[in-house]
């Protein structure tokens, strides 16, 4: 089973895989299934679901139990029973079938239109009746209320055959030279036919009069489309009472509302091939349009592509299994295509196991379409030498059309490489030597690439992570994710505003011990810079001290931690004293001068400071306000025991909060008073009982 995906829509091809020849005996087939893995692992959904040479049309009965398909050669019809998953019957015919229609719910009433102008009726037992129409037919439709068959073909007339009376009725005369396709609306019975002039004529079967005419050829021409000849109508389909889809011979699909002569949407297949079939998928509002090369599924409201399916062989007909996500195709090959798209709907009842199978495949993804192929670029083609005579056939078949090569021809590819480049062994030898050198380098202590900001912090985190990995390997405990790989802390190693200032008071108090480990990190950073500058030059690894010495040094650092903290505090106190002395000198040197402020007429004096500046200050951010207040000396900052700063803010209470607090206070006083009164009553009651 092959799995392909477009726009995140999984498409499962159930008809791919090797098929066993018919002339093999059952014993040989069983032996081949045991030996060949591909034959054993294939999914044969319906047994013998194929034709001798080509399948032309395929349809499903109304009850969903039977699948009927016609093909050549010899001309025949095959009926498959989905409940038994096998062939029900096969009937050979006198001539090839253009199209057919299932009149009953099952296979008991079938009408075939042959390419030799004959119409053949089959019942449950077999052939029933045969008649002929005046001109070659191309399509027909069945009008259920009147039991009329409408035939269109190489004529301007639409022939009517009444199955109740068993005779031909007066034909409908159209303005077209020939008619290609036709369809009948199942809601109100409107009959529509598509002509070779690119028009759609609509007729009312009750009055046998034409009620509408649509010119689809002009509407199908857009600014992007390139058309060499006049588009003809090649497909026609109704959906509901008012919607109709029309396919043209130039590869456009037009969506119409019957109340308007302008199309709602024009979808171009971009292949220039005639549209062979159009189907509606109501649950997702999709339209499935198919030409001989591709099946496109697109939204009928916006025209946006939902997904597409491109089989290996040309398509003749497409059938959508009702109320499911299964798609059946008639191809120019013996095998008929079966595709399952879970997004469109569930699997049919007779193959409900497909849902479980696809769910397991999604949990454990297997090989996709191109896993067994090797992609090749144009440069590789030039290197291989396209002018070689021995390479021409395979290059034409694989490279020019698809640019990927099957693994079956990979030995051939290596052989051609040796022919074109006889010195390839020297290149191979150099690559092997380069790989060996890289393996030896990997065993050394490698310096990883560090970020531009906070290099020492990143190196510290890398060392801690390596130590954690060693400890988790011994203890078999799951390790937490690193800060370096977390996207939330990515800015800390990119933005220079987050650079750690090692000369600040907070850093010196929180990290008092400048140990030898930090010196080693600085050495590593220097080595890393040298390695980046030299580029590809080998550097000798600096010899380090053994692990015992490092452990002893770390213990010495822990002992000297308290002494280092005291030293840092003394240094900070000395620096503060120097700063205070400098401020006193500056204050003594400066001479205060009186400043006068003028109050304009009509304004009240509130304070010495301007209210406008206060308003501007309130509009600024907290960082800017703290800077201004620190500059003015109005900032109230207190040191904590750890060494960090602490700010206190007091919020003004609103009048509503004040009223609420007063009400709560009165409520508490009232409860106290009630408790006291209740206590007095209890004491009086006790005294009364003791008296009695």
Secondary structure by P-SEA (a helix, b strand, c coil): cbbbbcccbbbbbccccbbbbccccaaaaaaaaaccccccccccccccccccccccbbbbcccccbbbbbbccccbbbbbbcccccccccccccccccccccccccccbbbbbccccbbbbbccccccccccccccccccccccccbbbbbbccccbbbbbbcccccccbbbbcccccccccccccccbbbbbbccccbbbbbccccccccccccccccccccccccccbbbbcbbbbccccbbbbbcccbbbbbbccccccccccccccccccccccccccccbbbbbbcccbbbbbbccccccccccccccccccccccccccbbbbbccccbbbbbbbcccccccccccaaaaaaaaaaacccccccccbbbbcaaaaaaaccccccaaaaaaacccccccccccaaaaaaaaaaaaccaaaaaaaaaaaaaaaaaaaaaccccccccccaaaaaaaaaaaaaaaaaaaaaacccccccccccccccccccccccccccccaaaaaacccccaaaaaaaaaaaaaaaaaaaccbbbbccccccaaaaaaaaaaaaaaaaaaaaaaaaaaaaaaaaaaaaaaaaaaabbbbbbbbbbcccccccccccaaaaaaaaaccaaaaaaaaaaacccccccccccbbbbbbbbbbcaaaaaaaaaaaaaaaaaaaaaaaaaaaaaaaaaaaaac
